[in-house]
Amino acid sequence: MCGIFAYLNYNVARDRKFVVDTLLNGLKRLEYRGYDSAGVAIDGDETIDETTAIAIIKQRGKVAALEQTINSQKLDWEKQLSSHVGIAHTRWATHGPPNEVNCHPHRSDANNTFVVIHNGIITNCKELKVFLSSKGYEFESETDTETIAKLIKYIWDSKTAPLTFLEVVEQTISQLEGSFALIFKSHLFPGELVATRRGSPLLIGVKTDSKEVDNIPIFLSTRSRNDPHKAALATSPPAGLALNRHDSWNHFLSTDTPAEYFLASDASAVIEHTKRVIFLEDDDVALIQGGELTIHRNKHNTSHTRPILTLEMQMQEIMRGKFAHFMLKEIFEQPESVVNTMRGRVNFETGKVVLGGLVDYIQDIKRCRRLMFIACGTSYNSAIATRQFLEETTELPVIVDIASDFLDRNCPIFRDDVCFFISQSGETADTLSALRYCKAKGALVVGITNTVGSTISRETQCGVHINAGPEIGVASTKAYTSQIIALVLFGLMMAEDRKSMQGRVKEIIESLQKLPDAIRQVLALDEKMKEIARELYEQKSLLVMGRGCNFANCLEGALKIKELTYMHSEGLLAGELKHGPLALVDKNMPIIMIVMRDNTHAKSQNALEQIVARHGRPIVICAQGDKLSAGGIELRTVEVPELCDCIQSVVTVIPLQLLSYHIATLRGLDVDCPRNLAKSVTVE
């Protein structure tokens, strides 16, 4: 959930100010991933053993606070650095509170011999800390990451034969359990950088004038069969391990070719520098030495190369433009984002739907035992929103599970199950763990994600990219509506050969065609939602109720209110009112209810009557022209365009997105960076 960034320039003259500004700008692009503290490590002005010492600058708070601290440092900002490595980190705390000591980069010792930045969580950090403390290594922080810095120094100090930077890092990560993306810097290896990942995302942007290549070959590291290292940590210092390497492939760059490399957790941090990127896979170890990039592995996998991809992302997509916050921009982008989800997949003239990523597997899916949709947070809500429709079109059992709970139960999975994994980032730790669990059981695994090159998109057998565009705000908005559209398109594809469904399919296709204009009409209610926010922003609690296809939006609306406003909010199934929640209703309890003209309209009207009878005065989101009343009282309504029931949730959620945004701004809160949260949840 943290953001890591590194910049390496080789034979490219850059002054220190340029280097630091590049690092800070990279962190600003990644700040949605964590924002309680930030830090950088660069070459300083002092020397140690005839090498340039590493300067570490850290600060609690956002990147802007770090920038102020850096500007106050007495460094030679005009110093030319033709070959240099700088690393930077913005933190979301997992171990230890936000402060300068717990902030990254972490160091191996007082001389900053090795420094490391980390995104993820080390699950065996307590055992490592006990072992390293027994060897005399002193810890400064409460973090799991510092154990990595101390461990690499221990391995270096204990070596019985010369070790390269790559080898000492490989021996270090072989002792780590958990998830991580790591970038190492050392004054012992000036101009070199080593990066690796396991379970957390990491990519490398490449900028050079050399001839372009499409793939990077991989070195295989071969360890001795009886690796002494595991036992060594429990008993005695490890012996140096000789790594035999195959050396018959061409390097990515020839010696002395000017090059710049940008390493980051997310493509948004590198797009302003280059569009050519390599997505590292689990257990890849990347070495940049003498300006040359090589990738190494200790484990075989099916691929012997890593492709160099060209990003389709545009710079303006990650800029706020005229909007005050990214979240507001992303809410107002939804007329375009839903079109992008449908583009090339829906033929409105013939009524045919084709999801290219599923074409080769659709017959297998139709023959399956059951469909399982596994996700977290907003992605889970999108599956709830489409469950009823998918049951209708597939005539299969449809199970929707929260990934963390699914794993806790060790849910039985069969070879003829089809399991969908939904994640905006494609890196959600619990969802990834569930994916690997189902894959090991032999089920067909399908990915629904917004991020090309993400772990979920690589590890699933097939899937759909929702194409919503970059989502920077921590609270998901346009990804939710695009996920709903993608799942509806899947349902339509499953129903293509069912004659009894063709009238229903035609109705849905017509609604999909009207959808962008319908969303624009709802966005025109922005001022009305702001007025309602002024009435509610000082309240302590808010209930959101609905049933049928609308229930998912109750969950999603309540989640947005909790995320952004820190107000208690609960999404309730209106059919469950009499089983407890009705006790909460009185004249002082703010209530929002979603009542649409669908098969639940009459039952929802009954729920309204029950609420009004207890002196509740709900604000009702309803279809245009539906003048609702209860107990002889005309209710306050927010009217939205009426569409087909399975598409309706796309438009009814937008007033709740706007409401949560305006309540948060009226409370003076940071909408894009709510407290204690981060965008990409890469720890369990």
C-alpha positions in Angstrom: 0.0 0.0 0.0 3.0 2.2 0.2 4.4 4.0 -2.9 8.0 3.4 -3.9 9.9 5.2 -6.6 13.5 5.3 -7.8 15.4 7.2 -10.5 18.7 6.1 -11.9 20.6 8.2 -14.5 23.6 6.8 -16.3 25.9 8.9 -18.5 23.1 11.5 -18.4 24.2 14.8 -16.8 21.7 15.8 -14.1 22.2 18.2 -11.2 21.1 17.2 -7.7 18.1 19.4 -7.8 16.8 17.7 -10.9 17.3 14.3 -9.3 15.5 15.3 -6.1 12.6 17.0 -8.0 12.2 13.8 -10.1 12.0 11.7 -6.9 9.5 14.1 -5.3 7.3 14.3 -8.4 7.3 10.5 -8.5 6.1 10.4 -4.9 3.4 12.9 -5.5 2.0 10.7 -8.3 2.1 7.8 -5.8 0.8 9.6 -2.8 -2.7 8.0 -3.1 -0.9 4.7 -2.0 0.1 6.1 1.4 0.6 9.6 2.8 1.5 9.5 6.5 5.3 10.0 6.0 7.8 10.2 3.2 11.5 10.0 2.6 14.4 9.9 0.0 17.9 8.6 -0.1 20.4 10.2 -2.5 24.2 10.6 -2.7 25.4 13.2 -0.2 28.4 15.6 -0.1 30.4 13.5 2.4 32.5 10.4 1.7 33.0 7.0 3.5 36.0 4.9 2.6 36.6 6.8 -0.6 32.9 6.4 -1.7 30.1 8.9 -1.6 28.0 8.6 1.5 24.3 8.3 1.3 22.1 11.1 2.6 18.7 10.1 4.0 16.0 12.8 4.4 12.7 11.8 6.0 9.6 13.7 7.2 6.3 12.8 8.8 3.3 13.9 6.8 2.7 14.3 3.1 5.2 14.7 0.3 4.8 18.5 0.5 6.2 18.4 4.1 9.2 16.3 2.9 9.8 18.8 0.1 10.0 21.6 2.6 12.5 19.6 4.7 14.6 18.8 1.7 14.7 22.5 0.6 16.1 23.4 4.1 19.0 21.0 3.7 22.5 22.4 3.1 23.4 20.4 0.1 25.1 21.4 -3.2 22.0 21.5 -5.3 23.9 22.4 -8.5 26.3 19.5 -8.2 26.4 17.5 -11.5 25.6 13.7 -11.1 26.2 12.0 -14.4 25.5 8.6 -12.9 23.4 8.4 -9.7 20.8 6.3 -7.9 18.0 8.0 -5.9 15.2 6.1 -4.1 12.0 7.5 -2.5 9.1 6.2 -0.5 5.7 7.4 0.7 4.3 5.4 3.6 1.1 3.8 4.7 1.9 2.5 8.2 1.6 -1.2 9.1 4.2 -1.5 11.8 4.7 1.5 14.1 3.0 4.9 14.0 3.8 7.5 11.4 7.0 9.4 12.4 10.4 10.1 11.0 12.0 7.1 12.7 9.5 4.6 11.2 9.6 6.4 7.8 11.5 4.8 4.8 14.2 4.6 3.5 15.6 2.3 6.3 19.3 1.9 6.8 21.5 -1.0 7.7 23.7 1.0 10.1 24.9 4.5 11.1 27.0 4.7 7.9 24.0 4.0 5.7 25.9 1.1 4.1 22.7 -0.3 2.6 19.4 1.5 2.4 16.0 0.0 1.3 12.5 1.0 0.5 9.6 -1.5 0.8 6.0 -1.9 -0.2 4.3 -4.8 1.5 4.6 -6.7 4.8 7.2 -9.1 6.2 5.4 -11.8 8.1 8.5 -13.3 9.8 9.9 -9.9 10.9 9.7 -10.8 14.6 11.8 -14.0 14.2 14.3 -12.1 12.1 14.5 -9.3 14.6 15.1 -11.7 17.5 17.9 -13.4 15.5 19.6 -10.2 14.4 19.3 -8.6 17.9 21.1 -11.7 19.2 23.9 -11.0 16.8 24.3 -7.5 18.1 22.4 -5.5 15.5 20.5 -2.6 17.0 17.1 -1.5 15.8 15.9 2.1 15.6 12.3 1.7 14.4 9.2 -0.4 15.0 8.9 -1.4 11.4 9.2 -4.7 9.6 11.2 -3.1 6.9 14.2 -2.3 9.1 14.7 -6.1 9.6 15.5 -6.2 5.8 18.1 -3.5 6.1 19.8 -5.2 9.1 19.6 -8.6 7.5 21.4 -7.5 4.3 24.1 -6.0 6.5 24.4 -9.2 8.5 24.8 -11.3 5.3 27.4 -8.8 4.0 29.3 -8.9 7.3 29.2 -12.7 7.4 30.3 -13.4 3.9 33.2 -15.9 3.5 33.7 -15.1 -0.2 33.2 -11.9 -2.2 29.6 -11.1 -3.0 28.1 -8.8 -5.6 25.3 -6.5 -4.9 22.9 -8.8 -6.7 24.1 -11.8 -4.7 23.8 -10.2 -1.3 20.2 -9.1 -2.2 19.3 -12.6 -3.5 20.5 -14.1 -0.2 18.6 -11.5 1.8 15.2 -12.0 0.1 15.5 -15.8 0.3 15.0 -15.4 4.1 11.9 -13.2 3.8 8.3 -14.3 4.2 5.3 -12.2 3.2 4.8 -9.7 0.4 7.2 -7.1 -0.8 8.5 -4.9 -3.5 12.0 -3.7 -2.6 14.6 -1.3 -4.0 18.1 -1.4 -2.6 20.9 1.3 -2.8 24.4 1.0 -1.3 27.5 3.2 -1.1 29.6 0.0 -1.6 28.1 -0.3 -5.1 27.9 3.3 -6.5 25.6 3.7 -9.5 24.0 0.3 -9.0 20.5 -0.5 -8.0 18.8 -3.8 -7.2 15.0 -4.2 -7.2 12.8 -7.2 -6.6 9.2 -8.1 -5.9 7.0 -10.9 -4.4 3.3 -10.1 -4.1 3.6 -6.3 -4.4 3.7 -4.5 -7.8 6.8 -3.0 -9.3 7.6 -1.8 -12.8 10.6 -0.3 -14.5 10.4 2.6 -17.0 13.1 2.8 -19.6 14.3 5.9 -21.3 17.2 5.7 -23.8 18.1 6.6 -27.4 19.4 3.1 -28.1 17.6 0.8 -30.5 14.3 -0.5 -29.2 13.9 -4.1 -28.2 10.6 -5.9 -27.4 11.8 -8.3 -24.7 14.3 -8.6 -21.9 15.8 -12.1 -21.5 16.2 -13.6 -18.0 19.3 -14.9 -16.2 18.6 -18.0 -14.1 20.5 -18.1 -10.8 21.4 -21.7 -9.7 22.0 -22.2 -6.0 23.8 -25.2 -4.6 21.5 -28.1 -3.9 22.0 -28.0 -0.2 21.5 -24.4 0.5 23.0 -23.8 4.0 21.3 -20.5 4.4 18.0 -21.5 5.9 19.7 -23.3 8.8 22.3 -20.6 9.1 19.9 -18.0 10.3 18.9 -20.3 13.2 22.4 -21.4 14.2 25.4 -19.8 12.6 26.4 -17.1 10.0 25.7 -18.1 6.4 28.3 -19.1 3.9 28.6 -17.2 0.7 26.7 -18.8 -2.1 28.2 -19.0 -5.5 25.7 -18.3 -8.3 26.4 -19.8 -11.7 24.8 -17.8 -14.4 24.2 -18.3 -18.1 25.9 -15.5 -20.0 25.1 -16.0 -23.6 22.5 -13.4 -24.2 22.8 -9.8 -25.3 22.4 -7.0 -22.7 19.5 -4.6 -23.1 22.0 -1.7 -23.6 25.5 -1.7 -24.8 28.1 -0.3 -22.4 28.2 3.4 -21.9 24.9 4.0 -23.7 23.1 7.0 -21.9 20.1 5.7 -20.1 17.5 6.7 -17.4 15.5 4.2 -15.4 12.3 5.0 -13.4 11.1 2.3 -10.9 7.7 2.7 -9.4 4.7 0.9 -7.8 2.4 2.3 -10.4 2.7 3.4 -14.0 1.2 6.9 -13.1 4.6 7.8 -11.6 6.6 7.1 -14.8 4.3 8.2 -17.6 5.6 11.7 -17.7 9.1 10.4 -18.3 8.6 7.4 -20.6 5.9 5.0 -21.9 8.2 2.0 -22.3 7.9 -0.2 -19.2 8.7 -3.7 -17.9 6.4 -5.2 -15.3 8.4 -7.4 -12.9 6.9 -10.7 -11.9 7.1 -12.4 -8.5 10.7 -13.5 -7.6 12.2 -11.4 -10.4 15.4 -9.6 -9.3 16.4 -6.6 -11.5 19.9 -5.3 -11.5 21.0 -2.0 -13.0 24.8 -1.9 -13.2 26.9 0.3 -15.5 23.7 1.5 -17.1 22.7 -2.0 -18.1 19.5 -3.7 -17.0 19.4 -7.4 -16.4 16.7 -9.6 -14.8 17.5 -12.6 -12.7 15.5 -15.4 -11.1 16.1 -18.3 -8.7 13.0 -20.1 -9.7 11.9 -21.3 -13.1 8.6 -20.1 -14.5 6.9 -20.5 -17.9 8.4 -17.3 -19.3 12.0 -16.8 -20.3 11.6 -13.1 -21.1 9.9 -10.0 -19.8 8.2 -7.9 -22.5 8.8 -4.2 -22.8 5.3 -2.7 -23.1 4.2 0.7 -24.3 1.7 2.4 -22.0 -1.5 3.7 -23.5 -2.0 6.1 -20.6 -1.9 9.8 -21.4 -0.5 12.5 -19.1 -3.7 14.4 -18.9 -5.4 11.3 -17.4 -3.5 11.7 -14.2 -3.9 15.4 -13.9 -6.7 17.1 -12.0 -7.5 19.7 -14.7 -10.2 22.1 -13.6 -11.4 20.0 -10.7 -10.5 20.6 -7.1 -10.0 16.9 -6.3 -9.2 13.8 -8.3 -12.3 12.1 -6.9 -14.6 14.8 -8.3 -12.8 14.6 -11.7 -13.3 10.8 -11.7 -17.0 11.1 -10.8 -17.5 13.5 -13.7 -15.5 11.2 -16.1 -18.1 8.5 -15.8 -20.0 9.3 -19.0 -16.7 8.6 -20.9 -15.4 5.8 -18.7 -18.5 3.6 -19.2 -18.2 4.2 -23.0 -14.6 3.1 -22.8 -15.7 -0.1 -21.0 -18.2 -0.8 -23.8 -16.0 0.4 -26.7 -15.3 -2.4 -29.3 -17.3 -4.9 -27.2 -21.0 -3.8 -27.8 -22.4 -3.5 -31.3 -25.5 -1.4 -30.8 -26.8 -2.1 -34.3 -26.7 -5.9 -34.1 -27.1 -6.2 -30.4 -24.1 -8.5 -30.2 -21.6 -8.4 -27.2 -18.1 -9.8 -27.5 -15.6 -9.7 -24.6 -12.4 -10.6 -26.5 -10.6 -11.8 -23.3 -13.3 -14.4 -22.7 -14.1 -15.7 -26.2 -11.9 -18.7 -26.0 -13.3 -19.8 -22.6 -17.0 -18.9 -22.9 -18.1 -22.5 -23.6 -16.1 -23.8 -20.6 -17.8 -21.1 -18.5 -21.2 -22.2 -19.7 -20.5 -25.8 -18.7 -19.3 -24.9 -15.2 -20.9 -26.1 -11.9 -21.2 -22.6 -10.4 -19.9 -19.0 -10.8 -17.9 -17.5 -7.9 -17.1 -13.8 -7.6 -14.4 -13.0 -5.1 -13.4 -9.4 -4.3 -13.0 -6.8 -1.5 -14.6 -3.4 -0.8 -16.0 -1.6 -3.8 -15.2 -4.5 -6.1 -17.2 -6.8 -3.9 -20.2 -4.4 -4.1 -20.0 -4.4 -7.9 -20.4 -8.2 -7.9 -23.4 -7.8 -5.5 -24.9 -5.3 -7.9 -24.9 -7.8 -10.8 -25.5 -11.0 -9.0 -29.3 -11.1 -9.6 -28.8 -10.4 -13.3 -26.1 -13.0 -13.7 -28.3 -15.6 -12.0 -31.0 -14.7 -14.5 -28.8 -14.9 -17.7 -26.6 -17.9 -16.8 -29.1 -20.0 -14.8 -26.1 -21.0 -12.6 -25.6 -20.7 -8.9 -23.8 -17.3 -8.4 -21.8 -16.9 -5.2 -20.3 -13.6 -4.1 -17.6 -13.7 -1.5 -15.4 -11.3 0.4 -11.8 -12.4 -0.3 -10.5 -12.3 3.3 -13.5 -14.3 4.6 -13.3 -16.7 1.7 -9.7 -17.5 2.7 -10.5 -17.8 6.4 -13.1 -20.5 5.6 -10.9 -22.6 3.3 -14.0 -22.7 1.0 -14.4 -25.9 -1.0 -13.5 -25.4 -4.7 -14.0 -27.8 -7.5 -12.4 -28.2 -10.9 -15.6 -27.3 -12.7 -16.0 -24.0 -10.8 -15.3 -20.7 -12.5 -13.9 -18.1 -10.2 -13.9 -14.4 -11.0 -11.5 -12.1 -9.2 -12.4 -8.4 -9.2 -9.9 -5.7 -8.3 -9.4 -2.1 -9.6 -5.6 -2.3 -9.1 -5.2 -6.0 -9.9 -2.9 -6.1 -6.8 -5.3 -6.5 -3.9 -3.5 -8.9 -1.5 -6.5 -10.9 -0.2 -8.0 -11.3 -3.7 -4.6 -12.5 -5.0 -4.3 -15.1 -2.3 -7.9 -16.3 -3.1 -6.9 -16.5 -6.8 -3.9 -18.7 -6.1 -6.0 -20.9 -3.7 -8.6 -21.5 -6.4 -6.1 -21.9 -9.2 -4.3 -24.6 -7.1 -7.7 -26.4 -6.8 -8.0 -26.6 -10.6 -10.8 -24.0 -11.1 -10.9 -21.7 -14.1 -9.8 -18.3 -12.8 -11.0 -15.1 -14.5 -9.7 -11.5 -13.8 -11.7 -8.3 -13.9 -9.3 -5.4 -13.4 -8.6 -1.8 -14.4 -4.8 -2.2 -14.6 -3.0 -3.6 -17.6 0.1 -5.6 -16.5 -1.2 -6.1 -12.9 -0.7 -9.4 -11.1 -4.3 -10.5 -11.4 -4.2 -9.9 -15.2 -1.1 -12.0 -15.5 -2.1 -14.9 -13.2 -5.6 -15.5 -14.4 -6.3 -17.7 -17.4 -8.6 -15.1 -19.0 -10.4 -11.9 -18.1 -11.6 -8.4 -18.9 -9.9 -5.0 -18.5 -12.6 -2.5 -17.6 -10.7 0.3 -19.3 -12.0 3.0 -16.9 -8.7 4.9 -17.0 -6.4 5.7 -14.1 -8.2 6.2 -10.8 -6.1 8.3 -8.4 -8.6 9.2 -5.7 -8.5 6.6 -2.9 -12.3 6.2 -2.9 -13.2 4.3 -6.0 -16.0 5.8 -8.2 -15.6 5.3 -12.0 -14.0 1.8 -11.5 -17.2 0.7 -9.6 -19.5 1.7 -12.4 -17.2 0.2 -15.1 -17.0 -3.0 -13.2 -20.8 -3.2 -13.2 -20.8 -2.7 -16.9 -18.2 -5.3 -17.6 -20.1 -7.9 -15.5 -23.4 -7.0 -17.3 -21.6 -7.5 -20.6 -20.4 -10.9 -19.4 -24.0 -11.8 -18.6 -25.2 -10.7 -22.0 -22.5 -12.8 -23.6 -23.7 -15.8 -21.6 -27.3 -15.3 -22.8 -26.5 -14.9 -26.5 -27.8 -18.4 -27.5 -30.9 -18.3 -25.3 -33.9 -17.3 -27.5 -36.1 -16.7 -24.5 -33.7 -14.0 -23.3 -33.5 -12.0 -26.6 -36.2 -9.5 -25.7 -34.5 -8.9 -22.4 -31.1 -8.6 -24.1 -32.4 -6.0 -26.5 -33.9 -3.9 -23.6 -30.5 -4.0 -21.8 -28.5 -3.0 -25.0 -30.9 -0.1 -25.5 -30.3 1.0 -21.9 -26.5 0.7 -22.3 -26.8 3.0 -25.3 -28.7 5.6 -23.3 -26.4 5.3 -20.3 -23.8 8.0 -21.0 -26.5 10.7 -21.4 -28.3 9.4 -18.3 -25.1 9.8 -16.3 -24.7 13.4 -17.5 -28.3 14.1 -16.3 -27.4 12.8 -12.9 -24.2 14.8 -12.7 -26.4 17.9 -13.3 -27.8 17.2 -9.8 -24.4 18.2 -8.3 -25.8 21.4 -6.7 -28.8 19.6 -5.3 -26.6 17.0 -3.7 -24.4 19.8 -2.2 -27.6 21.3 -0.6 -28.4 18.0 0.9 -24.8 17.7 2.1 -25.2 21.0 3.9 -28.1 19.6 5.9 -26.3 16.3 6.8 -22.6 17.1 7.3 -22.9 17.7 11.0 -24.8 14.5 11.7 -23.2 11.5 13.4 -24.8 8.7 11.5 -26.6 8.0 8.2 -28.5 5.0 7.0 -28.8 4.0 3.3 -31.5 1.5 2.4 -32.7 -0.3 -0.6 -33.5 -3.8 -1.9 -33.0 -5.9 -5.0 -30.5 -4.5 -7.5 -30.3 -1.3 -5.4 -29.0 -3.0 -2.3 -25.4 -3.0 -3.6 -25.5 0.8 -4.0 -26.6 1.1 -0.4 -23.5 -0.8 0.6 -21.4 1.3 -1.8 -22.9 4.6 -0.8 -22.4 3.8 2.9 -18.8 2.8 2.2 -18.1 6.1 0.4 -19.6 8.1 3.3 -17.5 6.2 5.8 -14.3 6.4 3.8 -14.5 10.2 3.0 -16.5 11.8 5.9 -15.6 9.5 8.8 -19.3 9.5 9.7 -20.9 6.3 10.7 -23.0 5.0 7.9 -24.7 1.7 7.2 -26.1 0.1 4.1 -29.2 -1.8 4.9 -31.4 -4.3 3.0 -34.8 -2.7 3.3 -36.4 -6.2 3.5 -34.5 -6.6 6.9 -36.0 -3.5 8.5 -38.3 -5.4 10.8 -35.5 -7.7 11.9 -33.7 -5.1 13.9 -32.7 -1.9 12.0 -36.2 -0.3 12.5 -35.2 0.3 16.1 -32.7 2.9 14.8 -35.4 5.0 13.1 -36.7 8.2 14.7 -37.1 11.8 13.7 -33.4 12.6 14.2 -31.9 9.7 12.2 -30.9 10.8 8.6 -32.0 8.2 6.1 -31.5 7.9 2.4 -33.5 5.3 0.5 -33.3 4.0 -3.1 -36.7 3.1 -4.6 -36.8 2.4 -8.3 -39.7 1.2 -10.5 -38.6 -2.4 -10.7 -39.9 -5.6 -9.2 -39.2 -4.4 -5.7 -41.1 -1.1 -6.0 -44.2 -2.2 -4.0 -42.1 -3.7 -1.2 -39.9 -0.7 -1.0 -43.0 1.5 -0.7 -44.0 -0.6 2.3 -40.6 0.0 3.9 -41.1 3.7 3.3 -44.4 3.6 5.1 -42.8 1.8 8.1 -40.1 4.4 8.3 -42.5 7.4 8.1 -44.7 5.8 10.7 -41.8 6.0 13.1 -41.3 9.7 12.3 -38.5 9.1 9.9 -38.2 11.5 7.0 -36.1 9.7 4.3 -34.6 11.3 1.3 -35.5 9.1 -1.6 -33.5 8.4 -4.8 -36.1 7.4 -7.3 -37.0 7.4 -11.0 -37.9 10.6 -12.8 -41.6 11.3 -12.4 -42.1 8.9 -9.4 -43.8 11.2 -6.9 -43.4 9.1 -3.7 -45.4 9.7 -0.5 -45.9 7.8 2.7 -48.3 8.4 5.6 -49.9 11.2 3.6 -46.5 13.1 3.5 -44.8 13.9 0.2 -41.2 12.8 0.5 -38.2 14.7 -0.6 -36.7 13.0 -3.7 -33.7 13.0 -5.9 -34.9 11.9 -9.4 -32.7 10.0 -11.8 -33.3 8.7 -15.3 -35.0 5.3 -15.5 -33.1 2.5 -17.2 -33.2 -1.3 -17.3 -33.0 -2.7 -13.7 -29.5 -4.3 -14.1 -28.1 -1.0 -15.4 -30.0 1.3 -13.0 -27.4 0.9 -10.2 -24.8 2.8 -12.4 -26.9 6.0 -12.2 -28.4 5.6 -8.7 -24.9 5.4 -7.1 -23.7 8.8 -8.5 -25.9 10.9 -6.2 -24.3 9.0 -3.3 -20.8 9.6 -4.7 -21.5 13.3 -4.9 -23.1 13.4 -1.5 -20.1 11.8 0.2 -17.7 14.1 -1.7 -19.6 17.3 -0.6 -20.0 16.2 3.0 -16.3 15.6 3.2 -15.4 19.0 1.7 -17.9 20.7 4.1 -16.1 19.0 7.0 -12.8 20.3 5.7 -11.4 16.8 5.0 -8.9 15.6 2.4 -11.1 13.9 -0.1 -8.4 12.3 -2.2 -6.4 11.0 0.8 -8.7 9.9 3.6 -7.1 9.1 6.9 -5.8 5.5 7.6 -6.5 4.4 4.0 -4.6 3.9 0.8 -5.6 3.1 -2.8 -4.0 -0.3 -3.5 -4.4 -2.7 -0.6 -1.3 -4.9 -1.1 -1.2 -6.3 2.5 -3.6 -8.8 4.0 
